[in-house]
């Protein structure tokens, strides 16, 4: 807590606009499963499956991760973005529009939609990444989170670059040779951008909100650089076994996080703790599945299961748990100097409905895994995903509504 500069935080409207948009993509993903469930489960390369994947990654995950960076960079690293309120508007709109266009392009195979998606997401990245890199590199600190943020932002840029070239290849504008970068695109996106950013956030929020010991210094210092080296190894060496060090590092992060959580000083099992523990367990299972895939064990259903465990079980679980802490905390901090008698963070949420979200989420992952071997279960997974999105979005709106009400009542009439 002493290392965090809360006075440098941007206005709450900056990160929260991203957080409130994210559940809409989760809702669309659930609806897609209900409409095209059979096509999704036919192959991971079908238009419907690719559209679903990018609803989760370029939609849900990207919105939350960009919002988290706007909040985390100045608070945790002292990296102040240039006019965050001005910068957030185009970054938010362009990233959301670009994600919708990309999903439409995959689902309907529309060449102009690919092009529009590349332009929208590309402009969003060109607006945010240079500003973020400038802020991070001008910061004199050497904290573990700062190093991880720098590496994550670089991985984000190369993830989008690789994705843009493949999208343009699908649109017929450049040679299809670029499609061979799909493995690198996945590694950069899920491991370099996603996992390293989760680690940068985890170094702070896991000890702070879950009352655990800090991550070991040796681990926090070396994890992000080693991840960068492992991704580079996998991209340079053509043999599939070159990805094993990367898988091992991801599994190590999950294991160390679970170890920290088992040493917590808080007996109460709140939503964040449940979601994080479940996420780390799913990540460990996904790593086991990924190793089996490398050695051609498990058949055609295993890639689906690994994707479910990594994206839905891992990232969506972690993000859901973080949102239930970060959004109330941001608004609570904002209200403290402005409103007397600010309600505790826990009262901003309805704990009963948060617990129901946790239960629905776990059953949803089980149904999605069942669908990998018995495809009709995909409709149950889609229905539960719609409910999960509604519960998450509803609780976030509840927190924002309560904060606005408290602020309005505090204003002189």
N, C-alpha and C positions, 0 to 999 in steps of 0.2 A: 504493500500500500504506500509506503514512504517513497518508493521509486516512481510512483505514478503522478503525473502532473494534470490533475483534474481541471485546474483552472484554464488549461489550454484546449479543453474539449470544444468541438464545434457546437453550434446550436443543435438541439435535439432533432430538429426537422431534417438535418443533413443525413444522418445515418438511418433514421427511422423510415424515411420514404422508401429506402431500399428494402428494409425489413418487412414493411407492410405489403410490398409488391410480391415478395417471394412466395407466400402461400398460394397466390393465384396460379403460379406455374405448377405447383404441386396439385392443385385442383384440376388443371388442364391435363396433367399426366394421368390422373385417375380417370377422367372422362375418356381419354384416348384408349386406356385399357378396356373400358366398358364398350367402346365402339369397335375397336380393331384388335381385341385381345388375341384372337386366333392368329392374325397376321404377325403380331408382335412376337408370339412364341414360335412361329415357323422357323425363323432364323434371326440371328443377331444382326444380319446385314439387310434385312427387309426395310423398305422405306418407313414402315410404322415403327419398327424397333429403333431405327436411328433417330426418328423424330422423338420417341419417348426418352431415349438417352439424353438428347440435347435439351429437352424440357427440364430434365433434372439438373444437368450440368451447366449449360449456357443460360438457363432460366433460373431455377430455384437457387442453386448453389452460388452462381455468380452474383445475384442480387445481394445475398447475405454477405458474401465475402467482400464485395466492394463497400457496402455499408460499414462492415467491421473495420476495413482499412481507414475509411474517413474518420472513424472514432479512435482507433487504436494508435495510428501513427503519431498524432500529437500528444496523446495521453501517455503512451507507454515508451515512445522513442524520442519524444521531443521534436518530431519532424512535422513542422507546421506547413500544411498545404496552402498554396496561394488562394485566397478568397474561397474557402470551402463551400460557402453557400452558393456562390456563383458557379463554381466548378461542378458541384453535385447535380445541378439541373440537367445540363446536356449529357453528362455521364450516365445518369439514371435513365433518362428518356431514350437515348440512343442504344444503350445496352439492352433495355427491355424490348424496344422495337426490333432491334437486330435479332434477339433471341426468338421472337415470334416469327419473323421472316425466315429464319434458319429452319425452324421446325416445319413451317409451311413448305419450304423448299424440299426438305427431306420427304415429307409425307406425300406431296403431290408431284415431286420431281419437276419443279418449275425453275427454269434457268434464270429468269429475271429476279426471282426471289432469292436465289443464292447470291446474286450480285448485290441486291439491296441489303442483304444481311451482312455481307462483307463490308460494304460502305458504312453501315450504321455501327456495327461492332468495332470496325477499324477506327472510325472517328472517335468513338467512346474511349478506346484504348489510347489513341494518340493524344486525347485530351488529358487522360488520367495518368498514364504511365510516366511520361516525362516530368510532370509536376510531382508525382510521387517519388521518382528516382532522385530528382533534384533535392527534394526535402530530406530524403533518407541519407543521401551522400553528404549533405551539408551539416548533418548532425554529428557532433564530435564524439558521441557516446560509443561504447563498445559492448553494450548489453547483448545477451543471447537472443532476445526477442528482436533487437534491431538487425542483427546479422541474418536471422531467419526471414525477416520482412524483406530485406534486400534481395535475398535469393528467391523468395516466393514471387516477388514482383517481376524479376527477370524471367522466371519460368512462366509467369502469366503472359508476358509479351510474346515469348517464343511459342507458347501454346496457341495463342490467337493467330500468330503468323503461320504456323503449320496448318491450323484449321482453315485459314483463309485460302491458302494455296490449294488445299483439297476441295474446298467449296467451289473455287473458280475452275478447277479441273472437272468437277461434276457438271458445272454449267457449260462446259465445252470451250472455255476461253483460253485455257492453257493445256499443256500435255497431261495425259492421265498418269504419266510417270510420277507425279507428285502424290498420287494416292498411296504410294508405298510408305509414306510417313505416318500411317495410321497408328502403328505401335508407339512411335515417338510422341505423337500427339497425345495419346492416352497417358503415357508415362509422365510427360511434362504437366499435363492437366491435373491428373489425379494425385500424383506423387509430388512433383515439384511445386505446383501451385497450391493444390488442395491440402495435402498432408503437411507440407512445411508451414503453410499459413495456420493450420489447426494447431501445430506445435507451438508457433509463436504466440498464439492466443492462449493455448493451454498452459504455457509456462506461467502465465499471470492468473487466469481465471480459475484453474483447478485448485491451486493453494488458497486463493482469495475467497472463492465462493464455497468450496467444498471442505475447507479447513484441513488440507492435507499438508504433509511436508513438501518443501520445494523439490523440483526435479533435481536429480544429482548434477552437480556442476559439470562433471566430465561429459555427461550426456547432452545437456543443454548447449554446451560449447561446441560439440563436434557433430551433432545430429544433422543440422541443415547443410554444412559443407560436405559431409559424407553423402548426403542424399544427392547433392549436385554432381558429385563425382560418380556415383552409382548410375544416375540417369545418363551421364555422358558415356560411361562404359557400355551400357545397353544400346545406346544409339550408334556407337562406333563399331562394336563387335557384332557381326551378323548372327552369331549362334544364339539360340533362345536362352541357353544357360547363362548368358551374360546378364540377364535380368535378375538372377538369383540374389546378388548382393542388395539390390534395391528392395526386393521382397523381404529379405532378412531385416533390413533397417526399419521398414514399415512395421513389421511384426515386433521389433524391439521397442518402438515407440508405444505400441499398444500394450506390451507387457510392462514397461516402466510405468505407464499411466495407471494400469490396474494395480500395480504395487503401491503407488502413491495413494490411491483411493482406499486400499485396504488398511492404510495407516492413518486414516482421517481421525480428527479429534471430535467429530460431530456424529452423534448416534442416529439422528433423524435421517431417513431416506427421502430426500426431496426429489423433484422432477429432474433437476440437472444431474444429480448423482445417478439416478436410474438410467437416463438416456446415455450418459457417458459410459457407464459400465457396459451397457448393452452394446453400444457402438464398438468399444474396444474388443469385446468378445466376437462380434461379427467380423471385425478387421482381421483378427487372428485366424478365423475360419477361412476368410477370403484369401489370406496368404497361403494357407495350406492348399486350397483349391488351385491357386495360381501356380504353385510348384508342381502339382499333379498335371496341370495343363502343359507345362513346359516339357514334361516327359511323356506327353500324349496318353495320359491315364484319365479315365472318367467319361470319355465319349463326348457327344455333342451337347449334352445338357449341362456339363460342368461350366462352360463359359457363362451361361445364363445365371447359374447359381452364384458364381464369383461376382458377376455384375450386381446382382441383388444384394449380396452381402457387403460389397464395397460401397456402392452408391447409396442404396436405401438403408441398409443396416448400419453402415459406417457414417457417411457424411450427413445424411438426413437426420439420423439420430443425434449426432453431435450438435448440428445446427439447431435442432429443436430444443435441446437442453440448454444451449447457450442463449437462445433468444428469450427463454423464460427467465433468465437472470439479467441479461444485458439490457433489454428494453426497460424493465422496471427500474434498474439501477441508473440508467442514463436520465430518465425522467425524475427519479427521486433526487439525484444530484442537482438537477436543474431547478427543482422546486424548493430545495432547502433554504436558499437565501431569499426567496421570494414569497413563500407561503408559511404561515404559522401552522403548527400541528400537522406537518406532512404525514400522511399515513405510512406505516411500514411497507417495505417493498412486497412482503408476502400478502398484504391485504389488497394490493393492486390486482392480483390474480385470484381467480377462483380455483383453489387447490383441488377441489372435488373434480372439476372438469379437466384440470391438468392431469390428474391421475387417470381419468378416463381416456385422455389422449394417449398417455403412455401405454395403456392396455390395448387400445385400438391399433397403435403403431406396431406393437410386438406381434399381434395377430396378423396384421397386414404383411409383415416380413415373412411370417410362417406361410401365409397363403401364397405369396409370391414365390417362395422356394418350392412349395408344392406344385405350383404351375409349371415349373421347369421339367417335371416328370409327368404331370397330368394337366394339360393345358386349360381345361375348363375352369380350374381354380383361379385363373387370371381374372375372372369376373368378380370373384370375391375380393381379390386383392385390389382391383380397381375401385370397387364400392367402398372398401375400408380406406383407401387413399383419399377419396373425396371427403369422407368423414374426418379423417386426420387433418386434411387441409383446412376444413371448416373449423375444427376445434382450435387449431393453431392460430389461424387468422382471427377468429373470434376473440381469443384471449388477448392477442396483441392489440386489437382494437379496443378491448375493454380497458387495458392499461392506459392507452393514449386518451381515451375518453375521460377516465378518472383524473388524469393529470390536467387535462384542459378544464374540467369542471373545477378542480381545486384552484387553478390559476385564475379562472374567471371570477370565482367567489372572493378571491383575495384582492381583486382590483376595485378601487373606489368607484362607486356609481356616479 
